[in-house]
């Protein structure tokens, strides 16, 4: 199984997750998918944001049952469009999204996305967090290609894949 990342464990209560993925799309397209609420909901979450340093960056994950979802507040801590978006999230800590153009000047643009997530919580959550980000980064490519996630089927449709990814990441982490 091709894993997208790994984690550095910081003593049982904190971890740094690192994932990277390449997309056959321009930096501008990937940036828009990270910052435009009409696009973020296609692969990640609903977004309320004030796109400037210090601005809010609130997310409502769509992976749970309707009516049980809540907004998780955050704040933009680093902002250099279209290369860097860094923000906090009340449930997921600090998230840093870095975009790098590949094959500059080629006929078809490509972008490398690097996601770093400084996460507070028990080490046992790290493999599941890596697996969930892995799935979201796969869904980002679907969204960039014009598709979207059927959030009502997220739990059932992705449950097996999520378990497989969780097991693969757990086996990959230092133990």
Buried (B, 14 or more C-beta within 10 A) or exposed (E): EEBBBBBBBEEEEBBBBBBBBEBBBBBBBBBBBBBBEEBBBBBBBBBEBEBEEEEBBBBBBBBEEEEEBEBBBBBBBEBEBBEBBBBBBEEBBBBBBBBBBEEEEEEEBBBBBBBBBBBEBEBEEBBBBBBBBBBBBBBBBEBBEEEEBEBEEBEEEBEEEBEEBBEBBBEBBEE
